[in-house]
């Protein structure tokens, strides 16, 4: 017995099913309707795409149906196999239009904690799987150079939501071999990052450091044939000063003075280890600046814990997950141990789940809730969700 492949396009609802009907094993397609008469309402009787339908699954079998060869197609009527309680729960879950967040917002807080806990863990690893897609795409482009993948992915996430794509375009435009050659020189790294991002094009700035970066970039651009045309310009709009792209690029340059960064983050075993590796500051110039040419109050621009946590959530742990899978290693428990130590993220989705009785206690929970909401709640996939199935069963 095999239900076949769910078809989301035109044609029968399931392809290549294998079913035993009346003691005989059949192979073919399955079509589903509320009423069997919908077969004729949709004109399937004259459509060759439905010639191989072996079973018609319906709620109510109100009329016999026939294919183009005039042979009757067997029907499975469901209304006598589903309890009124399940049906009532189904209507309660899907028919309510008074919800503002998701279908089960009024009832999710009543779900058994054991069921919810296991489902949340699954959601967390589903989210890691989704993040793996970009990582393996970058790995292919980098010809299996994991150090380069870390560089590009980490740079992307230094840009956060607003500048993530701009920083990613910068990472992809740079030859990582060149980056390694200049990695022991913060001035050169900054000149490349700022120059490729368009920050050194401005005139009228007489800061000694700015002019030094300009000269360094002119030299390196010619030496390494740098081409910034594919790099998107970073934005300042809606950003707090500590998240300005100038500050983040300088911090990133400081971080990349550390040798063998990939090995260090893969070998780190505790949250404290990660903080020691990633807690760096922007270069000295930025102690009194947020942008070029405009002085501010003196303050060291050190990476704070919440920002490092985001890098761990979106870069380091997904990369550790992918690297372990690539090597055939098992690190699920190690990843979970770190994820539950990191504080929960703060966003509207997490706040709404808390409002309806499902608080996130740590980063593992908040990532799981984001996955649940984006991939299940928003897509009405309640029948594929452990929460939805328990609410339907009424247990």
C-alpha beads as a LAMMPS data file, in Angstrom:
LAMMPS data file: protein, C-alpha beads

395 atoms
394 bonds

1 atom types
1 bond types

-500.0 500.0 xlo xhi
-500.0 500.0 ylo yhi
-500.0 500.0 zlo zhi

Masses

1 110.0

Atoms # bond

1 1 1 0.000 0.000 0.000
2 1 1 1.310 3.437 -0.986
3 1 1 -0.598 6.721 -1.042
4 1 1 1.585 7.983 -3.887
5 1 1 2.839 11.529 -4.469
6 1 1 0.700 14.527 -3.551
7 1 1 0.153 16.628 -6.676
8 1 1 -0.105 20.384 -6.078
9 1 1 -0.626 21.212 -9.768
10 1 1 -3.388 20.379 -12.241
11 1 1 -4.476 16.748 -12.570
12 1 1 -5.337 14.063 -9.994
13 1 1 -4.578 14.824 -6.343
14 1 1 -2.215 11.857 -5.872
15 1 1 0.012 10.207 -8.462
16 1 1 1.305 6.617 -8.551
17 1 1 -0.612 5.233 -5.596
18 1 1 -0.691 1.497 -4.897
19 1 1 -3.934 0.338 -3.280
20 1 1 -5.641 -2.963 -2.585
21 1 1 -9.276 -2.734 -3.690
22 1 1 -11.487 -5.780 -3.353
23 1 1 -8.499 -8.053 -2.842
24 1 1 -6.787 -6.791 -6.005
25 1 1 -3.644 -4.616 -5.952
26 1 1 -4.053 -1.552 -8.161
27 1 1 -1.512 1.068 -9.245
28 1 1 -2.598 4.472 -10.466
29 1 1 -3.859 7.889 -9.403
30 1 1 -6.317 9.060 -6.728
31 1 1 -8.731 11.989 -6.978
32 1 1 -10.488 13.641 -4.016
33 1 1 -13.731 15.659 -3.836
34 1 1 -16.323 16.670 -1.265
35 1 1 -19.070 15.054 -3.326
36 1 1 -18.590 12.440 -6.033
37 1 1 -20.757 14.542 -8.377
38 1 1 -17.939 17.124 -8.354
39 1 1 -16.232 14.770 -10.834
40 1 1 -18.738 15.870 -13.442
41 1 1 -18.866 19.469 -12.229
42 1 1 -15.119 19.680 -12.951
43 1 1 -15.474 17.812 -16.291
44 1 1 -13.012 15.072 -15.364
45 1 1 -15.046 12.528 -17.355
46 1 1 -13.695 14.038 -20.597
47 1 1 -10.164 14.879 -19.419
48 1 1 -7.434 12.334 -20.399
49 1 1 -5.371 13.426 -17.359
50 1 1 -7.833 11.419 -15.234
51 1 1 -7.768 8.190 -17.278
52 1 1 -5.567 6.419 -14.715
53 1 1 -7.637 7.256 -11.622
54 1 1 -8.151 4.039 -9.628
55 1 1 -9.988 5.480 -6.607
56 1 1 -12.275 8.441 -5.948
57 1 1 -12.085 9.563 -2.300
58 1 1 -15.128 11.645 -1.301
59 1 1 -16.957 12.865 1.765
60 1 1 -20.325 11.985 0.260
61 1 1 -20.831 9.489 -2.548
62 1 1 -23.945 11.050 -4.100
63 1 1 -23.564 9.616 -7.614
64 1 1 -21.625 6.896 -9.427
65 1 1 -18.862 8.232 -11.656
66 1 1 -17.304 6.851 -14.839
67 1 1 -14.092 7.494 -16.749
68 1 1 -13.729 8.193 -20.473
69 1 1 -13.749 4.425 -21.127
70 1 1 -17.198 4.254 -19.483
71 1 1 -15.853 2.070 -16.657
72 1 1 -17.078 2.900 -13.149
73 1 1 -14.409 4.223 -10.776
74 1 1 -14.573 2.875 -7.182
75 1 1 -15.381 5.436 -4.484
76 1 1 -14.324 5.612 -0.847
77 1 1 -16.954 7.523 1.154
78 1 1 -15.484 9.042 4.330
79 1 1 -18.467 10.477 6.198
80 1 1 -19.210 7.217 8.022
81 1 1 -15.592 6.777 9.164
82 1 1 -14.988 10.142 10.823
83 1 1 -16.480 10.883 14.224
84 1 1 -18.671 13.930 14.766
85 1 1 -16.249 15.109 17.450
86 1 1 -13.307 15.184 15.011
87 1 1 -15.467 16.922 12.421
88 1 1 -16.588 19.503 14.977
89 1 1 -12.973 20.108 16.022
90 1 1 -12.014 20.473 12.369
91 1 1 -14.622 23.173 11.775
92 1 1 -13.594 24.891 14.992
93 1 1 -9.961 24.930 13.857
94 1 1 -10.406 25.973 10.246
95 1 1 -13.696 27.826 10.021
96 1 1 -13.083 30.429 12.716
97 1 1 -12.502 33.884 11.278
98 1 1 -12.161 35.614 14.645
99 1 1 -8.470 34.738 15.014
100 1 1 -5.818 37.391 14.535
101 1 1 -2.644 35.274 14.732
102 1 1 -3.182 31.639 13.762
103 1 1 -5.959 29.035 13.574
104 1 1 -5.331 27.524 16.999
105 1 1 -4.487 30.634 19.009
106 1 1 -7.415 30.066 21.405
107 1 1 -6.476 26.447 22.110
108 1 1 -2.717 26.003 21.623
109 1 1 -2.102 26.707 25.306
110 1 1 -4.080 23.561 26.188
111 1 1 -1.916 21.177 24.146
112 1 1 -0.132 18.471 26.120
113 1 1 3.356 19.744 27.076
114 1 1 5.015 16.441 26.157
115 1 1 3.562 16.596 22.627
116 1 1 4.407 20.285 22.284
117 1 1 7.954 19.806 23.558
118 1 1 8.752 17.057 21.058
119 1 1 7.170 19.037 18.228
120 1 1 9.161 22.146 19.139
121 1 1 12.413 20.171 19.001
122 1 1 11.451 18.881 15.576
123 1 1 10.623 22.439 14.450
124 1 1 14.051 23.630 15.586
125 1 1 15.846 21.044 13.470
126 1 1 13.518 21.715 10.535
127 1 1 14.655 25.329 10.735
128 1 1 18.287 24.210 10.719
129 1 1 17.512 22.114 7.633
130 1 1 16.064 25.154 5.864
131 1 1 19.134 27.211 6.695
132 1 1 21.270 24.378 5.339
133 1 1 20.118 25.136 1.802
134 1 1 22.085 28.396 1.599
135 1 1 25.086 26.839 3.350
136 1 1 25.397 23.968 0.883
137 1 1 24.845 26.386 -1.996
138 1 1 27.742 28.487 -0.692
139 1 1 29.825 25.344 -0.149
140 1 1 29.367 24.399 -3.793
141 1 1 30.403 27.886 -4.943
142 1 1 33.394 27.775 -2.583
143 1 1 34.481 24.363 -3.922
144 1 1 34.116 22.747 -0.500
145 1 1 36.093 25.416 1.343
146 1 1 34.342 25.593 4.709
147 1 1 36.459 28.572 5.823
148 1 1 35.105 30.550 2.878
149 1 1 31.537 29.498 3.640
150 1 1 31.917 30.756 7.214
151 1 1 33.331 34.049 5.917
152 1 1 30.448 34.704 3.509
153 1 1 27.663 33.493 5.814
154 1 1 29.026 35.319 8.833
155 1 1 29.382 38.510 6.794
156 1 1 25.772 38.178 5.635
157 1 1 24.513 37.885 9.189
158 1 1 26.667 40.786 10.380
159 1 1 24.345 42.817 8.156
160 1 1 21.267 41.604 10.030
161 1 1 17.916 41.901 8.263
162 1 1 18.372 45.295 6.593
163 1 1 21.914 44.861 5.250
164 1 1 22.094 41.070 5.066
165 1 1 21.774 40.928 1.272
166 1 1 24.211 43.814 0.782
167 1 1 26.822 42.142 2.980
168 1 1 26.185 38.805 1.266
169 1 1 26.824 40.415 -2.127
170 1 1 30.102 41.784 -0.729
171 1 1 31.144 38.353 0.500
172 1 1 30.389 36.752 -2.857
173 1 1 32.269 39.484 -4.747
174 1 1 35.492 38.953 -2.779
175 1 1 38.104 36.329 -3.588
176 1 1 38.596 34.579 -0.263
177 1 1 42.223 33.821 -1.141
178 1 1 42.837 37.579 -1.205
179 1 1 41.057 37.983 2.131
180 1 1 43.372 35.423 3.724
181 1 1 46.437 37.181 2.361
182 1 1 45.506 40.473 4.039
183 1 1 43.738 39.049 7.113
184 1 1 46.553 40.037 9.488
185 1 1 46.122 43.699 8.561
186 1 1 42.943 45.350 9.870
187 1 1 43.549 48.527 7.864
188 1 1 43.703 46.576 4.610
189 1 1 40.637 44.512 5.470
190 1 1 38.648 47.615 6.335
191 1 1 39.790 49.390 3.175
192 1 1 38.536 46.503 1.051
193 1 1 35.225 46.135 2.895
194 1 1 34.526 49.885 2.904
195 1 1 35.813 50.444 -0.604
196 1 1 33.843 47.574 -2.167
197 1 1 30.723 48.808 -0.328
198 1 1 31.071 52.327 -1.750
199 1 1 31.905 54.145 1.495
200 1 1 35.233 55.490 0.227
201 1 1 33.783 57.225 -2.837
202 1 1 32.790 60.363 -0.928
203 1 1 34.744 63.559 -1.251
204 1 1 35.144 66.376 1.254
205 1 1 36.198 64.131 4.165
206 1 1 39.615 65.052 5.539
207 1 1 39.905 62.514 8.360
208 1 1 43.409 61.043 8.273
209 1 1 42.010 57.534 8.706
210 1 1 39.509 57.957 5.875
211 1 1 42.238 59.205 3.510
212 1 1 44.496 56.338 4.566
213 1 1 41.720 53.848 3.762
214 1 1 41.149 55.489 0.384
215 1 1 44.837 55.201 -0.548
216 1 1 45.020 51.597 0.665
217 1 1 41.921 50.638 -1.300
218 1 1 43.249 52.206 -4.519
219 1 1 46.410 50.129 -4.149
220 1 1 44.618 46.866 -3.297
221 1 1 41.966 47.361 -5.986
222 1 1 44.652 47.538 -8.635
223 1 1 46.754 44.764 -7.128
224 1 1 43.901 42.234 -6.786
225 1 1 41.708 43.479 -9.666
226 1 1 38.806 44.141 -7.305
227 1 1 35.402 44.750 -8.892
228 1 1 32.635 46.263 -6.767
229 1 1 29.930 46.504 -9.463
230 1 1 27.961 43.516 -8.086
231 1 1 28.037 44.777 -4.481
232 1 1 24.802 46.266 -3.151
233 1 1 25.088 49.497 -1.202
234 1 1 24.443 49.078 2.558
235 1 1 21.685 51.124 4.207
236 1 1 21.578 53.226 7.390
237 1 1 17.826 53.842 7.380
238 1 1 15.923 52.486 10.415
239 1 1 19.133 51.242 12.054
240 1 1 20.349 52.035 15.523
241 1 1 23.852 53.552 15.453
242 1 1 25.487 50.408 16.893
243 1 1 24.128 48.489 13.885
244 1 1 25.369 50.963 11.278
245 1 1 27.100 49.089 8.447
246 1 1 30.304 51.072 9.109
247 1 1 30.509 49.709 12.661
248 1 1 29.627 46.153 11.667
249 1 1 32.155 46.038 8.815
250 1 1 34.908 47.288 11.103
251 1 1 34.028 44.679 13.745
252 1 1 34.005 42.022 11.039
253 1 1 37.467 43.106 9.897
254 1 1 38.730 42.851 13.477
255 1 1 37.235 39.389 13.856
256 1 1 38.939 38.162 10.707
257 1 1 42.365 38.970 12.071
258 1 1 41.916 35.759 14.049
259 1 1 43.510 32.800 12.320
260 1 1 41.698 29.515 11.656
261 1 1 38.316 30.933 12.680
262 1 1 36.378 28.014 11.240
263 1 1 38.322 25.454 13.260
264 1 1 37.878 27.513 16.408
265 1 1 34.097 27.793 16.139
266 1 1 33.720 24.127 15.196
267 1 1 35.802 23.019 18.181
268 1 1 34.117 25.349 20.687
269 1 1 32.003 23.387 23.120
270 1 1 30.418 25.940 25.433
271 1 1 28.577 29.211 25.078
272 1 1 31.449 30.887 26.945
273 1 1 33.888 29.593 24.323
274 1 1 31.822 31.154 21.535
275 1 1 31.589 34.489 23.328
276 1 1 35.374 34.586 23.768
277 1 1 35.908 33.936 20.059
278 1 1 33.298 36.361 18.729
279 1 1 33.432 39.271 21.177
280 1 1 35.533 41.815 19.284
281 1 1 35.501 45.601 18.899
282 1 1 35.601 47.916 15.915
283 1 1 38.952 49.600 15.222
284 1 1 40.006 52.607 17.305
285 1 1 38.718 55.228 14.845
286 1 1 35.165 54.086 15.488
287 1 1 35.424 54.759 19.218
288 1 1 34.576 58.363 18.341
289 1 1 32.641 57.847 15.095
290 1 1 29.593 56.068 13.701
291 1 1 30.106 57.379 10.161
292 1 1 33.109 58.797 8.340
293 1 1 33.892 62.436 9.028
294 1 1 31.447 62.982 11.886
295 1 1 32.677 62.684 15.462
296 1 1 30.560 61.298 18.318
297 1 1 31.039 60.677 22.029
298 1 1 33.923 58.395 22.929
299 1 1 32.739 54.782 23.311
300 1 1 34.305 51.448 22.434
301 1 1 32.194 49.723 19.753
302 1 1 32.330 46.209 21.181
303 1 1 30.016 43.441 19.969
304 1 1 27.371 42.929 22.648
305 1 1 25.925 39.605 23.765
306 1 1 22.519 39.880 21.989
307 1 1 24.275 40.471 18.652
308 1 1 26.655 37.557 19.218
309 1 1 23.643 35.408 20.082
310 1 1 22.116 36.232 16.695
311 1 1 25.362 35.214 14.983
312 1 1 25.298 31.921 16.880
313 1 1 21.649 31.295 16.006
314 1 1 21.889 32.195 12.325
315 1 1 25.476 31.314 11.431
316 1 1 27.504 29.188 13.802
317 1 1 24.959 26.567 14.897
318 1 1 23.524 26.011 11.377
319 1 1 27.090 25.734 10.033
320 1 1 28.028 23.283 12.795
321 1 1 24.922 21.260 11.912
322 1 1 25.832 21.166 8.207
323 1 1 29.491 20.393 8.777
324 1 1 28.611 17.476 11.063
325 1 1 26.167 16.106 8.484
326 1 1 28.825 16.491 5.782
327 1 1 31.264 14.510 7.933
328 1 1 28.701 11.940 9.089
329 1 1 28.931 13.083 12.710
330 1 1 26.171 13.349 15.311
331 1 1 26.021 16.738 17.035
332 1 1 22.287 17.192 17.677
333 1 1 22.661 17.103 21.459
334 1 1 25.615 19.503 21.421
335 1 1 23.698 21.978 19.273
336 1 1 20.612 21.718 21.485
337 1 1 22.708 22.285 24.587
338 1 1 24.026 25.576 23.190
339 1 1 20.651 26.652 21.758
340 1 1 18.879 26.282 25.114
341 1 1 21.565 28.378 26.822
342 1 1 21.060 31.319 24.444
343 1 1 18.370 33.787 25.441
344 1 1 15.152 33.827 23.441
345 1 1 14.787 36.205 20.511
346 1 1 12.395 39.119 20.757
347 1 1 9.992 39.591 17.851
348 1 1 6.269 39.843 17.209
349 1 1 5.853 36.129 16.414
350 1 1 7.436 35.012 19.687
351 1 1 5.418 37.648 21.568
352 1 1 2.156 36.386 20.044
353 1 1 2.861 32.764 20.973
354 1 1 3.553 33.915 24.536
355 1 1 0.265 35.831 24.527
356 1 1 -1.600 32.625 23.668
357 1 1 0.133 30.446 26.240
358 1 1 3.306 29.194 24.537
359 1 1 6.278 31.206 25.837
360 1 1 9.766 30.759 24.385
361 1 1 12.240 30.010 27.152
362 1 1 15.406 30.141 25.017
363 1 1 16.700 30.463 21.445
364 1 1 15.791 26.873 20.611
365 1 1 12.174 27.651 21.439
366 1 1 12.065 30.978 19.601
367 1 1 13.587 29.438 16.465
368 1 1 11.108 26.546 16.695
369 1 1 8.168 28.940 17.008
370 1 1 9.339 30.934 13.990
371 1 1 9.507 27.714 11.984
372 1 1 6.086 26.619 13.222
373 1 1 4.470 29.934 12.364
374 1 1 6.111 30.502 8.970
375 1 1 5.925 26.952 7.610
376 1 1 2.736 25.658 9.229
377 1 1 0.469 28.379 10.666
378 1 1 0.729 30.803 7.744
379 1 1 0.213 27.953 5.262
380 1 1 -2.738 26.400 7.173
381 1 1 -0.838 23.095 7.439
382 1 1 -2.663 22.164 10.652
383 1 1 -3.167 18.570 9.497
384 1 1 0.608 18.178 9.248
385 1 1 1.224 19.748 12.650
386 1 1 1.331 17.842 15.952
387 1 1 -0.515 20.710 17.640
388 1 1 -3.287 20.689 15.043
389 1 1 -3.627 16.911 15.130
390 1 1 -3.996 16.815 18.901
391 1 1 -6.603 19.566 18.806
392 1 1 -8.495 17.660 16.097
393 1 1 -8.435 14.424 18.092
394 1 1 -9.697 16.228 21.198
395 1 1 -7.346 14.251 23.453

Bonds

1 1 1 2
2 1 2 3
3 1 3 4
4 1 4 5
5 1 5 6
6 1 6 7
7 1 7 8
8 1 8 9
9 1 9 10
10 1 10 11
11 1 11 12
12 1 12 13
13 1 13 14
14 1 14 15
15 1 15 16
16 1 16 17
17 1 17 18
18 1 18 19
19 1 19 20
20 1 20 21
21 1 21 22
22 1 22 23
23 1 23 24
24 1 24 25
25 1 25 26
26 1 26 27
27 1 27 28
28 1 28 29
29 1 29 30
30 1 30 31
31 1 31 32
32 1 32 33
33 1 33 34
34 1 34 35
35 1 35 36
36 1 36 37
37 1 37 38
38 1 38 39
39 1 39 40
40 1 40 41
41 1 41 42
42 1 42 43
43 1 43 44
44 1 44 45
45 1 45 46
46 1 46 47
47 1 47 48
48 1 48 49
49 1 49 50
50 1 50 51
51 1 51 52
52 1 52 53
53 1 53 54
54 1 54 55
55 1 55 56
56 1 56 57
57 1 57 58
58 1 58 59
59 1 59 60
60 1 60 61
61 1 61 62
62 1 62 63
63 1 63 64
64 1 64 65
65 1 65 66
66 1 66 67
67 1 67 68
68 1 68 69
69 1 69 70
70 1 70 71
71 1 71 72
72 1 72 73
73 1 73 74
74 1 74 75
75 1 75 76
76 1 76 77
77 1 77 78
78 1 78 79
79 1 79 80
80 1 80 81
81 1 81 82
82 1 82 83
83 1 83 84
84 1 84 85
85 1 85 86
86 1 86 87
87 1 87 88
88 1 88 89
89 1 89 90
90 1 90 91
91 1 91 92
92 1 92 93
93 1 93 94
94 1 94 95
95 1 95 96
96 1 96 97
97 1 97 98
98 1 98 99
99 1 99 100
100 1 100 101
101 1 101 102
102 1 102 103
103 1 103 104
104 1 104 105
105 1 105 106
106 1 106 107
107 1 107 108
108 1 108 109
109 1 109 110
110 1 110 111
111 1 111 112
112 1 112 113
113 1 113 114
114 1 114 115
115 1 115 116
116 1 116 117
117 1 117 118
118 1 118 119
119 1 119 120
120 1 120 121
121 1 121 122
122 1 122 123
123 1 123 124
124 1 124 125
125 1 125 126
126 1 126 127
127 1 127 128
128 1 128 129
129 1 129 130
130 1 130 131
131 1 131 132
132 1 132 133
133 1 133 134
134 1 134 135
135 1 135 136
136 1 136 137
137 1 137 138
138 1 138 139
139 1 139 140
140 1 140 141
141 1 141 142
142 1 142 143
143 1 143 144
144 1 144 145
145 1 145 146
146 1 146 147
147 1 147 148
148 1 148 149
149 1 149 150
150 1 150 151
151 1 151 152
152 1 152 153
153 1 153 154
154 1 154 155
155 1 155 156
156 1 156 157
157 1 157 158
158 1 158 159
159 1 159 160
160 1 160 161
161 1 161 162
162 1 162 163
163 1 163 164
164 1 164 165
165 1 165 166
166 1 166 167
167 1 167 168
168 1 168 169
169 1 169 170
170 1 170 171
171 1 171 172
172 1 172 173
173 1 173 174
174 1 174 175
175 1 175 176
176 1 176 177
177 1 177 178
178 1 178 179
179 1 179 180
180 1 180 181
181 1 181 182
182 1 182 183
183 1 183 184
184 1 184 185
185 1 185 186
186 1 186 187
187 1 187 188
188 1 188 189
189 1 189 190
190 1 190 191
191 1 191 192
192 1 192 193
193 1 193 194
194 1 194 195
195 1 195 196
196 1 196 197
197 1 197 198
198 1 198 199
199 1 199 200
200 1 200 201
201 1 201 202
202 1 202 203
203 1 203 204
204 1 204 205
205 1 205 206
206 1 206 207
207 1 207 208
208 1 208 209
209 1 209 210
210 1 210 211
211 1 211 212
212 1 212 213
213 1 213 214
214 1 214 215
215 1 215 216
216 1 216 217
217 1 217 218
218 1 218 219
219 1 219 220
220 1 220 221
221 1 221 222
222 1 222 223
223 1 223 224
224 1 224 225
225 1 225 226
226 1 226 227
227 1 227 228
228 1 228 229
229 1 229 230
230 1 230 231
231 1 231 232
232 1 232 233
233 1 233 234
234 1 234 235
235 1 235 236
236 1 236 237
237 1 237 238
238 1 238 239
239 1 239 240
240 1 240 241
241 1 241 242
242 1 242 243
243 1 243 244
244 1 244 245
245 1 245 246
246 1 246 247
247 1 247 248
248 1 248 249
249 1 249 250
250 1 250 251
251 1 251 252
252 1 252 253
253 1 253 254
254 1 254 255
255 1 255 256
256 1 256 257
257 1 257 258
258 1 258 259
259 1 259 260
260 1 260 261
261 1 261 262
262 1 262 263
263 1 263 264
264 1 264 265
265 1 265 266
266 1 266 267
267 1 267 268
268 1 268 269
269 1 269 270
270 1 270 271
271 1 271 272
272 1 272 273
273 1 273 274
274 1 274 275
275 1 275 276
276 1 276 277
277 1 277 278
278 1 278 279
279 1 279 280
280 1 280 281
281 1 281 282
282 1 282 283
283 1 283 284
284 1 284 285
285 1 285 286
286 1 286 287
287 1 287 288
288 1 288 289
289 1 289 290
290 1 290 291
291 1 291 292
292 1 292 293
293 1 293 294
294 1 294 295
295 1 295 296
296 1 296 297
297 1 297 298
298 1 298 299
299 1 299 300
300 1 300 301
301 1 301 302
302 1 302 303
303 1 303 304
304 1 304 305
305 1 305 306
306 1 306 307
307 1 307 308
308 1 308 309
309 1 309 310
310 1 310 311
311 1 311 312
312 1 312 313
313 1 313 314
314 1 314 315
315 1 315 316
316 1 316 317
317 1 317 318
318 1 318 319
319 1 319 320
320 1 320 321
321 1 321 322
322 1 322 323
323 1 323 324
324 1 324 325
325 1 325 326
326 1 326 327
327 1 327 328
328 1 328 329
329 1 329 330
330 1 330 331
331 1 331 332
332 1 332 333
333 1 333 334
334 1 334 335
335 1 335 336
336 1 336 337
337 1 337 338
338 1 338 339
339 1 339 340
340 1 340 341
341 1 341 342
342 1 342 343
343 1 343 344
344 1 344 345
345 1 345 346
346 1 346 347
347 1 347 348
348 1 348 349
349 1 349 350
350 1 350 351
351 1 351 352
352 1 352 353
353 1 353 354
354 1 354 355
355 1 355 356
356 1 356 357
357 1 357 358
358 1 358 359
359 1 359 360
360 1 360 361
361 1 361 362
362 1 362 363
363 1 363 364
364 1 364 365
365 1 365 366
366 1 366 367
367 1 367 368
368 1 368 369
369 1 369 370
370 1 370 371
371 1 371 372
372 1 372 373
373 1 373 374
374 1 374 375
375 1 375 376
376 1 376 377
377 1 377 378
378 1 378 379
379 1 379 380
380 1 380 381
381 1 381 382
382 1 382 383
383 1 383 384
384 1 384 385
385 1 385 386
386 1 386 387
387 1 387 388
388 1 388 389
389 1 389 390
390 1 390 391
391 1 391 392
392 1 392 393
393 1 393 394
394 1 394 395
